Amino acid sequence: MTTASSPCVKICVIDPASKLCQGCGRTLKEIAQWAGMSEAQRLAVMALLPERMRAQRS
């Protein structure tokens, strides 16, 4: 069995202003739906995360 891709770094804190996880950059909705997403859907979300994290740090 293969492991599903995940950006989780075990820092699960939702920023109240941006509504994004401070550890991985996902929204609560994305986190909740993660297990049901296809690998392609996960990879598409993960492609957005670096920019979200940069914007969150600004």
CHARMM-style PDB file with segment names, atoms N, HN, CA, C and O in Angstrom:
ATOM      1  N   MET     1       0.852  -1.183   0.000  1.00  0.00      PROA
ATOM      2  CA  MET     1       0.000   0.000   0.000  1.00  0.00      PROA
ATOM      3  C   MET     1       0.893   1.240   0.000  1.00  0.00      PROA
ATOM      4  O   MET     1       1.881   1.292   0.732  1.00  0.00      PROA
ATOM      5  N   THR     2       0.551   2.236  -0.815  1.00  0.00      PROA
ATOM      6  HN  THR     2      -0.252   2.194  -1.409  1.00  0.00      PROA
ATOM      7  CA  THR     2       1.322   3.469  -0.860  1.00  0.00      PROA
ATOM      8  C   THR     2       0.710   4.497   0.073  1.00  0.00      PROA
ATOM      9  O   THR     2      -0.489   4.471   0.353  1.00  0.00      PROA
ATOM     10  N   THR     3       1.544   5.392   0.544  1.00  0.00      PROA
ATOM     11  HN  THR     3       2.517   5.413   0.317  1.00  0.00      PROA
ATOM     12  CA  THR     3       1.093   6.446   1.442  1.00  0.00      PROA
ATOM     13  C   THR     3       0.636   7.641   0.614  1.00  0.00      PROA
ATOM     14  O   THR     3       1.300   8.030  -0.347  1.00  0.00      PROA
ATOM     15  N   ALA     4      -0.487   8.213   0.986  1.00  0.00      PROA
ATOM     16  HN  ALA     4      -1.026   7.897   1.766  1.00  0.00      PROA
ATOM     17  CA  ALA     4      -0.998   9.387   0.288  1.00  0.00      PROA
ATOM     18  C   ALA     4      -0.097  10.579   0.557  1.00  0.00      PROA
ATOM     19  O   ALA     4       0.425  10.737   1.660  1.00  0.00      PROA
ATOM     20  N   SER     5       0.081  11.406  -0.446  1.00  0.00      PROA
ATOM     21  HN  SER     5      -0.343  11.277  -1.343  1.00  0.00      PROA
ATOM     22  CA  SER     5       0.868  12.628  -0.281  1.00  0.00      PROA
ATOM     23  C   SER     5       0.183  13.540   0.718  1.00  0.00      PROA
ATOM     24  O   SER     5      -1.042  13.664   0.737  1.00  0.00      PROA
ATOM     25  N   SER     6       1.000  14.179   1.549  1.00  0.00      PROA
ATOM     26  HN  SER     6       1.995  14.079   1.533  1.00  0.00      PROA
ATOM     27  CA  SER     6       0.461  15.115   2.523  1.00  0.00      PROA
ATOM     28  C   SER     6       1.511  16.175   2.849  1.00  0.00      PROA
ATOM     29  O   SER     6       2.689  15.860   3.017  1.00  0.00      PROA
ATOM     30  N   PRO     7       1.074  17.434   2.935  1.00  0.00      PROA
ATOM     31  CA  PRO     7       1.997  18.501   3.299  1.00  0.00      PROA
ATOM     32  C   PRO     7       2.083  18.704   4.811  1.00  0.00      PROA
ATOM     33  O   PRO     7       2.785  19.604   5.272  1.00  0.00      PROA
ATOM     34  N   CYS     8       1.384  17.886   5.580  1.00  0.00      PROA
ATOM     35  HN  CYS     8       0.813  17.155   5.205  1.00  0.00      PROA
ATOM     36  CA  CYS     8       1.310  18.069   7.025  1.00  0.00      PROA
ATOM     37  C   CYS     8       2.697  17.981   7.658  1.00  0.00      PROA
ATOM     38  O   CYS     8       3.463  17.057   7.386  1.00  0.00      PROA
ATOM     39  N   VAL     9       3.003  18.963   8.507  1.00  0.00      PROA
ATOM     40  HN  VAL     9       2.381  19.714   8.728  1.00  0.00      PROA
ATOM     41  CA  VAL     9       4.266  18.976   9.245  1.00  0.00      PROA
ATOM     42  C   VAL     9       4.006  18.918  10.752  1.00  0.00      PROA
ATOM     43  O   VAL     9       4.887  19.230  11.554  1.00  0.00      PROA
ATOM     44  N   LYS    10       2.787  18.515  11.128  1.00  0.00      PROA
ATOM     45  HN  LYS    10       2.072  18.261  10.477  1.00  0.00      PROA
ATOM     46  CA  LYS    10       2.387  18.337  12.531  1.00  0.00      PROA
ATOM     47  C   LYS    10       2.401  19.636  13.330  1.00  0.00      PROA
ATOM     48  O   LYS    10       2.592  19.620  14.546  1.00  0.00      PROA
ATOM     49  N   ILE    11       2.199  20.759  12.646  1.00  0.00      PROA
ATOM     50  HN  ILE    11       2.044  20.772  11.658  1.00  0.00      PROA
ATOM     51  CA  ILE    11       2.012  22.060  13.306  1.00  0.00      PROA
ATOM     52  C   ILE    11       0.602  22.498  12.908  1.00  0.00      PROA
ATOM     53  O   ILE    11       0.424  23.283  11.976  1.00  0.00      PROA
ATOM     54  N   CYS    12      -0.376  21.989  13.612  1.00  0.00      PROA
ATOM     55  HN  CYS    12      -0.231  21.352  14.369  1.00  0.00      PROA
ATOM     56  CA  CYS    12      -1.774  22.153  13.224  1.00  0.00      PROA
ATOM     57  C   CYS    12      -2.404  23.302  14.002  1.00  0.00      PROA
ATOM     58  O   CYS    12      -3.070  23.095  15.017  1.00  0.00      PROA
ATOM     59  N   VAL    13      -2.180  24.508  13.509  1.00  0.00      PROA
ATOM     60  HN  VAL    13      -1.639  24.676  12.686  1.00  0.00      PROA
ATOM     61  CA  VAL    13      -2.714  25.718  14.121  1.00  0.00      PROA
ATOM     62  C   VAL    13      -3.323  26.559  13.008  1.00  0.00      PROA
ATOM     63  O   VAL    13      -2.635  26.905  12.047  1.00  0.00      PROA
ATOM     64  N   ILE    14      -4.598  26.889  13.126  1.00  0.00      PROA
ATOM     65  HN  ILE    14      -5.157  26.608  13.906  1.00  0.00      PROA
ATOM     66  CA  ILE    14      -5.264  27.693  12.109  1.00  0.00      PROA
ATOM     67  C   ILE    14      -5.094  29.170  12.443  1.00  0.00      PROA
ATOM     68  O   ILE    14      -5.459  29.619  13.530  1.00  0.00      PROA
ATOM     69  N   ASP    15      -4.538  29.916  11.501  1.00  0.00      PROA
ATOM     70  HN  ASP    15      -4.241  29.552  10.618  1.00  0.00      PROA
ATOM     71  CA  ASP    15      -4.369  31.358  11.664  1.00  0.00      PROA
ATOM     72  C   ASP    15      -5.750  32.010  11.590  1.00  0.00      PROA
ATOM     73  O   ASP    15      -6.476  31.791  10.620  1.00  0.00      PROA
ATOM     74  N   PRO    16      -6.128  32.808  12.598  1.00  0.00      PROA
ATOM     75  CA  PRO    16      -7.470  33.395  12.596  1.00  0.00      PROA
ATOM     76  C   PRO    16      -7.697  34.402  11.474  1.00  0.00      PROA
ATOM     77  O   PRO    16      -8.828  34.570  11.016  1.00  0.00      PROA
ATOM     78  N   ALA    17      -6.654  35.066  11.032  1.00  0.00      PROA
ATOM     79  HN  ALA    17      -5.735  34.930  11.404  1.00  0.00      PROA
ATOM     80  CA  ALA    17      -6.809  36.072   9.971  1.00  0.00      PROA
ATOM     81  C   ALA    17      -6.921  35.433   8.590  1.00  0.00      PROA
ATOM     82  O   ALA    17      -7.840  35.743   7.831  1.00  0.00      PROA
ATOM     83  N   SER    18      -5.993  34.546   8.268  1.00  0.00      PROA
ATOM     84  HN  SER    18      -5.247  34.294   8.884  1.00  0.00      PROA
ATOM     85  CA  SER    18      -5.968  33.962   6.922  1.00  0.00      PROA
ATOM     86  C   SER    18      -6.841  32.721   6.804  1.00  0.00      PROA
ATOM     87  O   SER    18      -7.213  32.326   5.698  1.00  0.00      PROA
ATOM     88  N   LYS    19      -7.172  32.103   7.936  1.00  0.00      PROA
ATOM     89  HN  LYS    19      -6.871  32.424   8.834  1.00  0.00      PROA
ATOM     90  CA  LYS    19      -7.936  30.841   7.982  1.00  0.00      PROA
ATOM     91  C   LYS    19      -7.155  29.682   7.370  1.00  0.00      PROA
ATOM     92  O   LYS    19      -7.748  28.703   6.920  1.00  0.00      PROA
ATOM     93  N   LEU    20      -5.816  29.789   7.352  1.00  0.00      PROA
ATOM     94  HN  LEU    20      -5.334  30.585   7.718  1.00  0.00      PROA
ATOM     95  CA  LEU    20      -4.955  28.739   6.836  1.00  0.00      PROA
ATOM     96  C   LEU    20      -4.179  28.098   7.970  1.00  0.00      PROA
ATOM     97  O   LEU    20      -3.878  28.743   8.974  1.00  0.00      PROA
ATOM     98  N   CYS    21      -3.858  26.827   7.803  1.00  0.00      PROA
ATOM     99  HN  CYS    21      -4.103  26.303   6.987  1.00  0.00      PROA
ATOM    100  CA  CYS    21      -3.009  26.148   8.770  1.00  0.00      PROA
ATOM    101  C   CYS    21      -1.625  26.778   8.710  1.00  0.00      PROA
ATOM    102  O   CYS    21      -1.060  26.941   7.628  1.00  0.00      PROA
ATOM    103  N   GLN    22      -1.081  27.129   9.864  1.00  0.00      PROA
ATOM    104  HN  GLN    22      -1.540  26.997  10.742  1.00  0.00      PROA
ATOM    105  CA  GLN    22       0.236  27.757   9.918  1.00  0.00      PROA
ATOM    106  C   GLN    22       1.343  26.770   9.586  1.00  0.00      PROA
ATOM    107  O   GLN    22       2.440  27.182   9.212  1.00  0.00      PROA
ATOM    108  N   GLY    23       1.080  25.485   9.715  1.00  0.00      PROA
ATOM    109  HN  GLY    23       0.189  25.150  10.019  1.00  0.00      PROA
ATOM    110  CA  GLY    23       2.085  24.478   9.402  1.00  0.00      PROA
ATOM    111  C   GLY    23       2.166  24.122   7.930  1.00  0.00      PROA
ATOM    112  O   GLY    23       3.258  24.010   7.374  1.00  0.00      PROA
ATOM    113  N   CYS    24       1.011  23.944   7.296  1.00  0.00      PROA
ATOM    114  HN  CYS    24       0.124  24.036   7.748  1.00  0.00      PROA
ATOM    115  CA  CYS    24       1.029  23.447   5.910  1.00  0.00      PROA
ATOM    116  C   CYS    24       0.390  24.386   4.892  1.00  0.00      PROA
ATOM    117  O   CYS    24       0.635  24.250   3.694  1.00  0.00      PROA
ATOM    118  N   GLY    25      -0.422  25.332   5.347  1.00  0.00      PROA
ATOM    119  HN  GLY    25      -0.621  25.443   6.321  1.00  0.00      PROA
ATOM    120  CA  GLY    25      -1.044  26.272   4.416  1.00  0.00      PROA
ATOM    121  C   GLY    25      -2.393  25.854   3.866  1.00  0.00      PROA
ATOM    122  O   GLY    25      -2.979  26.563   3.048  1.00  0.00      PROA
ATOM    123  N   ARG    26      -2.895  24.697   4.314  1.00  0.00      PROA
ATOM    124  HN  ARG    26      -2.418  24.121   4.978  1.00  0.00      PROA
ATOM    125  CA  ARG    26      -4.207  24.268   3.817  1.00  0.00      PROA
ATOM    126  C   ARG    26      -5.339  24.944   4.584  1.00  0.00      PROA
ATOM    127  O   ARG    26      -5.161  25.392   5.717  1.00  0.00      PROA
ATOM    128  N   THR    27      -6.496  25.009   3.948  1.00  0.00      PROA
ATOM    129  HN  THR    27      -6.640  24.645   3.028  1.00  0.00      PROA
ATOM    130  CA  THR    27      -7.696  25.497   4.608  1.00  0.00      PROA
ATOM    131  C   THR    27      -8.299  24.364   5.436  1.00  0.00      PROA
ATOM    132  O   THR    27      -7.964  23.196   5.237  1.00  0.00      PROA
ATOM    133  N   LEU    28      -9.188  24.715   6.361  1.00  0.00      PROA
ATOM    134  HN  LEU    28      -9.460  25.664   6.522  1.00  0.00      PROA
ATOM    135  CA  LEU    28      -9.877  23.675   7.135  1.00  0.00      PROA
ATOM    136  C   LEU    28     -10.651  22.734   6.220  1.00  0.00      PROA
ATOM    137  O   LEU    28     -10.685  21.526   6.457  1.00  0.00      PROA
ATOM    138  N   LYS    29     -11.266  23.273   5.191  1.00  0.00      PROA
ATOM    139  HN  LYS    29     -11.238  24.254   4.999  1.00  0.00      PROA
ATOM    140  CA  LYS    29     -12.030  22.448   4.248  1.00  0.00      PROA
ATOM    141  C   LYS    29     -11.106  21.453   3.544  1.00  0.00      PROA
ATOM    142  O   LYS    29     -11.444  20.277   3.408  1.00  0.00      PROA
ATOM    143  N   GLU    30      -9.939  21.927   3.097  1.00  0.00      PROA
ATOM    144  HN  GLU    30      -9.664  22.882   3.208  1.00  0.00      PROA
ATOM    145  CA  GLU    30      -8.991  21.026   2.433  1.00  0.00      PROA
ATOM    146  C   GLU    30      -8.510  19.940   3.384  1.00  0.00      PROA
ATOM    147  O   GLU    30      -8.392  18.778   2.996  1.00  0.00      PROA
ATOM    148  N   ILE    31      -8.233  20.318   4.629  1.00  0.00      PROA
ATOM    149  HN  ILE    31      -8.329  21.262   4.944  1.00  0.00      PROA
ATOM    150  CA  ILE    31      -7.781  19.341   5.619  1.00  0.00      PROA
ATOM    151  C   ILE    31      -8.867  18.292   5.848  1.00  0.00      PROA
ATOM    152  O   ILE    31      -8.578  17.096   5.896  1.00  0.00      PROA
ATOM    153  N   ALA    32     -10.101  18.733   5.987  1.00  0.00      PROA
ATOM    154  HN  ALA    32     -10.335  19.705   5.948  1.00  0.00      PROA
ATOM    155  CA  ALA    32     -11.212  17.816   6.235  1.00  0.00      PROA
ATOM    156  C   ALA    32     -11.455  16.876   5.056  1.00  0.00      PROA
ATOM    157  O   ALA    32     -11.834  15.722   5.256  1.00  0.00      PROA
ATOM    158  N   GLN    33     -11.243  17.349   3.847  1.00  0.00      PROA
ATOM    159  HN  GLN    33     -10.936  18.286   3.685  1.00  0.00      PROA
ATOM    160  CA  GLN    33     -11.520  16.554   2.654  1.00  0.00      PROA
ATOM    161  C   GLN    33     -10.316  15.734   2.179  1.00  0.00      PROA
ATOM    162  O   GLN    33     -10.437  14.929   1.256  1.00  0.00      PROA
ATOM    163  N   TRP    34      -9.166  15.937   2.804  1.00  0.00      PROA
ATOM    164  HN  TRP    34      -9.068  16.591   3.554  1.00  0.00      PROA
ATOM    165  CA  TRP    34      -7.913  15.364   2.312  1.00  0.00      PROA
ATOM    166  C   TRP    34      -7.988  13.855   2.079  1.00  0.00      PROA
ATOM    167  O   TRP    34      -7.590  13.383   1.014  1.00  0.00      PROA
ATOM    168  N   ALA    35      -8.482  13.102   3.034  1.00  0.00      PROA
ATOM    169  HN  ALA    35      -8.806  13.485   3.899  1.00  0.00      PROA
ATOM    170  CA  ALA    35      -8.518  11.639   2.917  1.00  0.00      PROA
ATOM    171  C   ALA    35      -9.377  11.169   1.744  1.00  0.00      PROA
ATOM    172  O   ALA    35      -9.125  10.106   1.177  1.00  0.00      PROA
ATOM    173  N   GLY    36     -10.388  11.954   1.379  1.00  0.00      PROA
ATOM    174  HN  GLY    36     -10.593  12.818   1.840  1.00  0.00      PROA
ATOM    175  CA  GLY    36     -11.269  11.574   0.279  1.00  0.00      PROA
ATOM    176  C   GLY    36     -10.830  12.085  -1.083  1.00  0.00      PROA
ATOM    177  O   GLY    36     -11.451  11.766  -2.097  1.00  0.00      PROA
ATOM    178  N   MET    37      -9.763  12.875  -1.113  1.00  0.00      PROA
ATOM    179  HN  MET    37      -9.259  13.134  -0.290  1.00  0.00      PROA
ATOM    180  CA  MET    37      -9.282  13.422  -2.388  1.00  0.00      PROA
ATOM    181  C   MET    37      -8.458  12.374  -3.137  1.00  0.00      PROA
ATOM    182  O   MET    37      -7.835  11.496  -2.539  1.00  0.00      PROA
ATOM    183  N   SER    38      -8.478  12.496  -4.449  1.00  0.00      PROA
ATOM    184  HN  SER    38      -8.985  13.208  -4.934  1.00  0.00      PROA
ATOM    185  CA  SER    38      -7.596  11.656  -5.260  1.00  0.00      PROA
ATOM    186  C   SER    38      -6.176  12.198  -5.136  1.00  0.00      PROA
ATOM    187  O   SER    38      -5.976  13.330  -4.697  1.00  0.00      PROA
ATOM    188  N   GLU    39      -5.202  11.401  -5.518  1.00  0.00      PROA
ATOM    189  HN  GLU    39      -5.364  10.481  -5.874  1.00  0.00      PROA
ATOM    190  CA  GLU    39      -3.816  11.855  -5.474  1.00  0.00      PROA
ATOM    191  C   GLU    39      -3.628  13.089  -6.364  1.00  0.00      PROA
ATOM    192  O   GLU    39      -2.877  13.996  -6.006  1.00  0.00      PROA
ATOM    193  N   ALA    40      -4.290  13.130  -7.501  1.00  0.00      PROA
ATOM    194  HN  ALA    40      -4.900  12.392  -7.792  1.00  0.00      PROA
ATOM    195  CA  ALA    40      -4.196  14.296  -8.392  1.00  0.00      PROA
ATOM    196  C   ALA    40      -4.746  15.548  -7.717  1.00  0.00      PROA
ATOM    197  O   ALA    40      -4.174  16.630  -7.850  1.00  0.00      PROA
ATOM    198  N   GLN    41      -5.850  15.404  -6.997  1.00  0.00      PROA
ATOM    199  HN  GLN    41      -6.315  14.525  -6.889  1.00  0.00      PROA
ATOM    200  CA  GLN    41      -6.417  16.548  -6.279  1.00  0.00      PROA
ATOM    201  C   GLN    41      -5.470  17.015  -5.174  1.00  0.00      PROA
ATOM    202  O   GLN    41      -5.280  18.215  -4.980  1.00  0.00      PROA
ATOM    203  N   ARG    42      -4.883  16.069  -4.458  1.00  0.00      PROA
ATOM    204  HN  ARG    42      -5.038  15.093  -4.616  1.00  0.00      PROA
ATOM    205  CA  ARG    42      -3.928  16.431  -3.401  1.00  0.00      PROA
ATOM    206  C   ARG    42      -2.737  17.184  -3.979  1.00  0.00      PROA
ATOM    207  O   ARG    42      -2.312  18.202  -3.432  1.00  0.00      PROA
ATOM    208  N   LEU    43      -2.204  16.684  -5.080  1.00  0.00      PROA
ATOM    209  HN  LEU    43      -2.549  15.858  -5.525  1.00  0.00      PROA
ATOM    210  CA  LEU    43      -1.052  17.330  -5.707  1.00  0.00      PROA
ATOM    211  C   LEU    43      -1.402  18.729  -6.202  1.00  0.00      PROA
ATOM    212  O   LEU    43      -0.569  19.633  -6.140  1.00  0.00      PROA
ATOM    213  N   ALA    44      -2.620  18.914  -6.691  1.00  0.00      PROA
ATOM    214  HN  ALA    44      -3.296  18.179  -6.741  1.00  0.00      PROA
ATOM    215  CA  ALA    44      -3.054  20.237  -7.148  1.00  0.00      PROA
ATOM    216  C   ALA    44      -3.104  21.219  -5.983  1.00  0.00      PROA
ATOM    217  O   ALA    44      -2.673  22.364  -6.120  1.00  0.00      PROA
ATOM    218  N   VAL    45      -3.620  20.786  -4.848  1.00  0.00      PROA
ATOM    219  HN  VAL    45      -3.970  19.856  -4.736  1.00  0.00      PROA
ATOM    220  CA  VAL    45      -3.655  21.647  -3.660  1.00  0.00      PROA
ATOM    221  C   VAL    45      -2.224  21.929  -3.196  1.00  0.00      PROA
ATOM    222  O   VAL    45      -1.880  23.068  -2.879  1.00  0.00      PROA
ATOM    223  N   MET    46      -1.402  20.893  -3.159  1.00  0.00      PROA
ATOM    224  HN  MET    46      -1.681  19.967  -3.417  1.00  0.00      PROA
ATOM    225  CA  MET    46      -0.027  21.061  -2.689  1.00  0.00      PROA
ATOM    226  C   MET    46       0.763  22.042  -3.561  1.00  0.00      PROA
ATOM    227  O   MET    46       1.677  22.704  -3.070  1.00  0.00      PROA
ATOM    228  N   ALA    47       0.422  22.140  -4.833  1.00  0.00      PROA
ATOM    229  HN  ALA    47      -0.320  21.602  -5.232  1.00  0.00      PROA
ATOM    230  CA  ALA    47       1.097  23.088  -5.716  1.00  0.00      PROA
ATOM    231  C   ALA    47       0.798  24.534  -5.316  1.00  0.00      PROA
ATOM    232  O   ALA    47       1.594  25.428  -5.603  1.00  0.00      PROA
ATOM    233  N   LEU    48      -0.333  24.771  -4.661  1.00  0.00      PROA
ATOM    234  HN  LEU    48      -0.979  24.044  -4.428  1.00  0.00      PROA
ATOM    235  CA  LEU    48      -0.725  26.116  -4.231  1.00  0.00      PROA
ATOM    236  C   LEU    48      -0.096  26.533  -2.908  1.00  0.00      PROA
ATOM    237  O   LEU    48      -0.036  27.722  -2.596  1.00  0.00      PROA
ATOM    238  N   LEU    49       0.366  25.577  -2.141  1.00  0.00      PROA
ATOM    239  HN  LEU    49       0.317  24.611  -2.394  1.00  0.00      PROA
ATOM    240  CA  LEU    49       0.777  25.845  -0.764  1.00  0.00      PROA
ATOM    241  C   LEU    49       2.016  26.722  -0.605  1.00  0.00      PROA
ATOM    242  O   LEU    49       2.033  27.562   0.295  1.00  0.00      PROA
ATOM    243  N   PRO    50       3.048  26.573  -1.427  1.00  0.00      PROA
ATOM    244  CA  PRO    50       4.217  27.448  -1.232  1.00  0.00      PROA
ATOM    245  C   PRO    50       3.866  28.936  -1.321  1.00  0.00      PROA
ATOM    246  O   PRO    50       4.354  29.733  -0.520  1.00  0.00      PROA
ATOM    247  N   GLU    51       3.042  29.308  -2.268  1.00  0.00      PROA
ATOM    248  HN  GLU    51       2.645  28.660  -2.919  1.00  0.00      PROA
ATOM    249  CA  GLU    51       2.654  30.717  -2.401  1.00  0.00      PROA
ATOM    250  C   GLU    51       1.794  31.151  -1.221  1.00  0.00      PROA
ATOM    251  O   GLU    51       1.952  32.262  -0.716  1.00  0.00      PROA
ATOM    252  N   ARG    52       0.894  30.293  -0.783  1.00  0.00      PROA
ATOM    253  HN  ARG    52       0.766  29.390  -1.194  1.00  0.00      PROA
ATOM    254  CA  ARG    52       0.077  30.624   0.397  1.00  0.00      PROA
ATOM    255  C   ARG    52       0.956  30.870   1.615  1.00  0.00      PROA
ATOM    256  O   ARG    52       0.741  31.820   2.368  1.00  0.00      PROA
ATOM    257  N   MET    53       1.951  30.001   1.800  1.00  0.00      PROA
ATOM    258  HN  MET    53       2.126  29.230   1.188  1.00  0.00      PROA
ATOM    259  CA  MET    53       2.824  30.132   2.966  1.00  0.00      PROA
ATOM    260  C   MET    53       3.661  31.412   2.880  1.00  0.00      PROA
ATOM    261  O   MET    53       3.884  32.072   3.895  1.00  0.00      PROA
ATOM    262  N   ARG    54       4.121  31.764   1.687  1.00  0.00      PROA
ATOM    263  HN  ARG    54       3.939  31.228   0.863  1.00  0.00      PROA
ATOM    264  CA  ARG    54       4.865  33.023   1.523  1.00  0.00      PROA
ATOM    265  C   ARG    54       3.977  34.203   1.858  1.00  0.00      PROA
ATOM    266  O   ARG    54       4.403  35.120   2.560  1.00  0.00      PROA
ATOM    267  N   ALA    55       2.743  34.194   1.363  1.00  0.00      PROA
ATOM    268  HN  ALA    55       2.397  33.449   0.792  1.00  0.00      PROA
ATOM    269  CA  ALA    55       1.811  35.294   1.612  1.00  0.00      PROA
ATOM    270  C   ALA    55       1.469  35.370   3.098  1.00  0.00      PROA
ATOM    271  O   ALA    55       1.317  36.466   3.638  1.00  0.00      PROA
ATOM    272  N   GLN    56       1.347  34.237   3.758  1.00  0.00      PROA
ATOM    273  HN  GLN    56       1.471  33.346   3.320  1.00  0.00      PROA
ATOM    274  CA  GLN    56       0.997  34.198   5.172  1.00  0.00      PROA
ATOM    275  C   GLN    56       2.120  34.788   6.026  1.00  0.00      PROA
ATOM    276  O   GLN    56       1.853  35.388   7.067  1.00  0.00      PROA
ATOM    277  N   ARG    57       3.360  34.626   5.599  1.00  0.00      PROA
ATOM    278  HN  ARG    57       3.577  34.138   4.753  1.00  0.00      PROA
ATOM    279  CA  ARG    57       4.509  35.147   6.354  1.00  0.00      PROA
ATOM    280  C   ARG    57       4.697  36.640   6.161  1.00  0.00      PROA
ATOM    281  O   ARG    57       5.377  37.290   6.956  1.00  0.00      PROA
ATOM    282  N   SER    58       4.102  37.187   5.115  1.00  0.00      PROA
ATOM    283  HN  SER    58       3.550  36.659   4.470  1.00  0.00      PROA
ATOM    284  CA  SER    58       4.282  38.630   4.807  1.00  0.00      PROA
ATOM    285  C   SER    58       3.530  39.523   5.749  1.00  0.00      PROA
ATOM    286  OT1 SER    58       3.584  40.745   5.617  1.00  0.00      PROA
TER     287      SER     58
END
